[in-house]
Amino acid sequence: MPKNNESLPILIVGQGLAGTVLAHTLDQLGIPFTLLDAPKIYFTSSYAAGGIFNPITGRKLEKSWLVEELFNYLFPFYTSLEKSLAQSFFHPMPLFRPFANEEMKKWLMERKEAIHNEYLRWTEEGVWVEKAGWLDVEGFLRVSRDYFFGKKCLKEFALDPIKDVVLGASSVRFQEQEYSCLVFCEGFHAQKQNPYFGHLNFLPAKGELLKIRTQEPAEDYILNKNGFLLPLGNREFKVGATYRWDDFSQEASDTARLDLNNKLKSLGVYHYEEMEMSTGVRPATQDRRPLVGFHPHLPLAIFNGFGSKGVSLSPYFAKEWLAEWMGEKEINSEASIRRFYHLFST
Ligand SMILES: Cc1cc2nc3c(=O)[nH]c(=O)nc-3n(C[C@H](O)[C@H](O)[C@H](O)COP(=O)(O)OP(=O)(O)OC[C@H]3O[C@@H](n4cnc5c(N)ncnc54)[C@H](O)[C@@H]3O)c2cc1C
């Protein structure tokens, strides 16, 4: 368990989805913190995200990892924040997965009894997924930004963890203030710039999505067929998302645009007006598990590696991170960076 000095505040770097969710988790318990963010210098994955949460994964319609724990926690987490921040950003909505083709339909129907779980509802055309929906990540981050600025606990600052921080045995000094712990929530930037955690198993994946206006599809569910079509209201939709592992630039690419136009056709949308492309780099990892926990020797921590599932993973793991910080229990071993402690020299 980490040694912590609970009377000192916590320093969080990064106000993407991860840093924001962690900050709210501390705030709800009255634990003091300072949040640093530099979105003009380091672009975020969060502002590009579709924001979908979906308890079902893959072609075989399996339950997502830790689905009960995550989903039982995320609904009350976001709805209570909607109340306290007085803004709507959490949108539960069914998700429809049409059968890809007759062959796939037959394959799934023959195994229906074995595959079925409480999140699925079967029809002739495909499968409905309950307890899905989307978080307006941009709206959530903007209202949180105003809230944290209002409380004077957010600063625009690009942290250089070597030059700007003095490390003690059980505390960290930044700008004349002592902190109990410095938590890195830098998203994919950590791999390049973080001297303490950059060697962990990051596998960043660039993603792009396209916002469109169209009269064609229904607006009361998310359509998921080799991509997704997400209704935002007022006949606006997001279609996504692409994946690539060889380019981490912020620029939108023509290949992605073409890919998204093709996705729209396969989703049955032919007439639409393109509004804007969004680009981000997902902080994914090689084993598809988050990177949550504490440096084995220094008062440093990480809350990262949420890949393409930041909306559903980060609330539950913020609770887990805090429980370990308070000495109550260890973080789930599949997500904890204890699995990499052998990579840290003494
Ligand atoms: C196209 C696309 C679609 C996606 N769709 C979904 C989806 O439908 N559902 C879902 O759950 N997830 C989705 N994701 C993934 C989701 O975006 C991520 O899981 C999540 O946003 C990661 O948040 P983060 O805070 O770890 O990283 P980021 O959002 O990248 O935030 C990192 C923050 O740290 C700041 N920072 C970095 N270094 C420093 C420094 N030195 N000093 C100060 N600040 C610093 C940056 O400015 C930034 O604000 C999608 C991602 C993409 C790209």
The ligand as an SDF file (V2000), in Angstrom:
LIG
                    3D

 53 58  0  0  0  0  0  0  0  0999 V2000
  -11.9660    8.9100  -32.3590 C   0  0  0  0  0  0  0  0  0  0  0  0
  -12.0940    8.4100  -30.9390 C   0  0  0  0  0  0  0  0  0  0  0  0
  -13.2970    7.8700  -30.5200 C   0  0  0  0  0  0  0  0  0  0  0  0
  -13.4360    7.4050  -29.2070 C   0  0  0  0  0  0  0  0  0  0  0  0
  -14.6480    6.9290  -28.8160 N   0  0  0  0  0  0  0  0  0  0  0  0
  -14.8190    6.5050  -27.5400 C   0  0  0  0  0  0  0  0  0  0  0  0
  -16.0830    6.0260  -27.1020 C   0  0  0  0  0  0  0  0  0  0  0  0
  -17.0480    5.9760  -27.8710 O   0  0  0  0  0  0  0  0  0  0  0  0
  -16.1970    5.6220  -25.8000 N   0  0  0  0  0  0  0  0  0  0  0  0
  -15.1440    5.6750  -24.9150 C   0  0  0  0  0  0  0  0  0  0  0  0
  -15.3040    5.2980  -23.7510 O   0  0  0  0  0  0  0  0  0  0  0  0
  -13.9240    6.1280  -25.3090 N   0  0  0  0  0  0  0  0  0  0  0  0
  -13.7410    6.5350  -26.5960 C   0  0  0  0  0  0  0  0  0  0  0  0
  -12.5230    6.9900  -27.0040 N   0  0  0  0  0  0  0  0  0  0  0  0
  -11.3970    6.9100  -26.0500 C   0  0  0  0  0  0  0  0  0  0  0  0
  -11.3920    8.0530  -25.0420 C   0  0  0  0  0  0  0  0  0  0  0  0
  -11.2210    9.2520  -25.7500 O   0  0  0  0  0  0  0  0  0  0  0  0
  -10.2450    7.8300  -24.0480 C   0  0  0  0  0  0  0  0  0  0  0  0
  -10.3790    6.5930  -23.3810 O   0  0  0  0  0  0  0  0  0  0  0  0
  -10.1950    8.9270  -22.9740 C   0  0  0  0  0  0  0  0  0  0  0  0
  -10.6790   10.1260  -23.4550 O   0  0  0  0  0  0  0  0  0  0  0  0
   -8.7730    9.0970  -22.4850 C   0  0  0  0  0  0  0  0  0  0  0  0
   -8.7340   10.1660  -21.5970 O   0  0  0  0  0  0  0  0  0  0  0  0
   -7.3740   10.6350  -20.9160 P   0  0  0  0  0  0  0  0  0  0  0  0
   -7.7270   11.6970  -19.9600 O   0  0  0  0  0  0  0  0  0  0  0  0
   -6.6050    9.4480  -20.4300 O   0  0  0  0  0  0  0  0  0  0  0  0
   -6.4770   11.2250  -22.1110 O   0  0  0  0  0  0  0  0  0  0  0  0
   -6.6350   12.6050  -22.9020 P   0  0  0  0  0  0  0  0  0  0  0  0
   -8.0320   12.8630  -23.2470 O   0  0  0  0  0  0  0  0  0  0  0  0
   -5.6680   12.5530  -24.0350 O   0  0  0  0  0  0  0  0  0  0  0  0
   -6.2140   13.7210  -21.8690 O   0  0  0  0  0  0  0  0  0  0  0  0
   -4.8880   13.9560  -21.4680 C   0  0  0  0  0  0  0  0  0  0  0  0
   -4.7990   15.3760  -20.9260 C   0  0  0  0  0  0  0  0  0  0  0  0
   -3.5150   15.5750  -20.3410 O   0  0  0  0  0  0  0  0  0  0  0  0
   -3.0330   16.8470  -20.7210 C   0  0  0  0  0  0  0  0  0  0  0  0
   -1.5660   16.8060  -20.6060 N   0  0  0  0  0  0  0  0  0  0  0  0
   -0.7310   15.8960  -21.1590 C   0  0  0  0  0  0  0  0  0  0  0  0
    0.5350   16.1600  -20.7800 N   0  0  0  0  0  0  0  0  0  0  0  0
    0.4950   17.2480  -19.9630 C   0  0  0  0  0  0  0  0  0  0  0  0
    1.4800   17.9900  -19.2430 C   0  0  0  0  0  0  0  0  0  0  0  0
    2.7770   17.6610  -19.2880 N   0  0  0  0  0  0  0  0  0  0  0  0
    1.0800   19.0530  -18.5200 N   0  0  0  0  0  0  0  0  0  0  0  0
   -0.2210   19.3970  -18.4460 C   0  0  0  0  0  0  0  0  0  0  0  0
   -1.2100   18.7130  -19.0960 N   0  0  0  0  0  0  0  0  0  0  0  0
   -0.8440   17.6680  -19.8450 C   0  0  0  0  0  0  0  0  0  0  0  0
   -3.5470   17.0410  -22.1380 C   0  0  0  0  0  0  0  0  0  0  0  0
   -3.5790   18.3930  -22.5000 O   0  0  0  0  0  0  0  0  0  0  0  0
   -4.9520   16.4340  -22.0090 C   0  0  0  0  0  0  0  0  0  0  0  0
   -5.8840   17.4020  -21.5780 O   0  0  0  0  0  0  0  0  0  0  0  0
  -12.3360    7.4720  -28.3080 C   0  0  0  0  0  0  0  0  0  0  0  0
  -11.1400    8.0250  -28.7210 C   0  0  0  0  0  0  0  0  0  0  0  0
  -11.0070    8.4940  -30.0340 C   0  0  0  0  0  0  0  0  0  0  0  0
   -9.6990    9.1000  -30.4490 C   0  0  0  0  0  0  0  0  0  0  0  0
  1  2  1  0
  2  3  1  0
  2 52  2  0
  3  4  2  0
  4  5  1  0
  4 50  1  0
  5  6  2  0
  6  7  1  0
  6 13  1  0
  7  8  2  0
  7  9  1  0
  9 10  1  0
 10 11  2  0
 10 12  1  0
 12 13  2  0
 13 14  1  0
 14 15  1  0
 14 50  1  0
 15 16  1  0
 16 17  1  0
 16 18  1  0
 18 19  1  0
 18 20  1  0
 20 21  1  0
 20 22  1  0
 22 23  1  0
 23 24  1  0
 24 25  2  0
 24 26  1  0
 24 27  1  0
 27 28  1  0
 28 29  2  0
 28 30  1  0
 28 31  1  0
 31 32  1  0
 32 33  1  0
 33 34  1  0
 33 48  1  0
 34 35  1  0
 35 36  1  0
 35 46  1  0
 36 37  1  0
 36 45  1  0
 37 38  2  0
 38 39  1  0
 39 40  1  0
 39 45  2  0
 40 41  1  0
 40 42  2  0
 42 43  1  0
 43 44  2  0
 44 45  1  0
 46 47  1  0
 46 48  1  0
 48 49  1  0
 50 51  2  0
 51 52  1  0
 52 53  1  0
M  END
$$$$
